[in-house]
Amino acid sequence: MRHQRFHGRYESGGRECSWPGCEEAGEFRAPGGRPSGFDGPGDYRWFCLEHVREFNSGYDYFEGMEAEEIFRAQSPLHGWETETRAFRHDAGVDGTPNWANFSDPLDAISSRARAHVKRQQADMRAQNRFSPNERRALEVLGLESDVDRKTLRARYTRLLRQYHPDHNGGDHSHSSRLQTVVEAYQLLRKAAALA
């Protein structure tokens, strides 16, 4: 076998260069004509090194395409318009992909899926800990539903210092925001979820 000095060189197997009048071995392939409606390289042409370089310098992938076809081909989503059936949002139970049909020897998919389910269940439990009014109070304070009493107190203290005129240089423009923070804290500190 010949030394592969140039990437893309194939043994010619007796093929001649496709360039008119050239009798060198055709060791480098180049795209051939593309049939209409066919998404692929079509048949290959075979050239010698000199002529494949000349061919490549003038090659236009979009030659013969309509403007709409060119636009679609340049889209980052080209080729990803349809989902594989097994991975569609409606493929499994509860809108989750049907992972059971796939081999997962390293447990990469399964462990992530289990962790995701655990997080969702924890979020649901935490979400159900609080009443709708208490959840709105959490939003006012910028807290998640997995909050504990210490985190609640720390956030309240920080917001008090931020909005109270005694701590922000006498600025009274935040008085309505301060009032909502105090009301939210008063509601949450008595919440059964934080007892």
Secondary structure by P-SEA (a helix, b strand, c coil): ccccccccccccccccccccccccccccccccccccccccccbbbbbcaaaaaaaaaaccccccccaaaaaaaaccccccccccccccccccccccccccccccccaaaaaaaaaaaaaaaaaaaaaacccaaaaaaaaaacccccccaaaaaaaaaaaaaacccccccccccaaaaaaaaaaaaaaaaaccccc
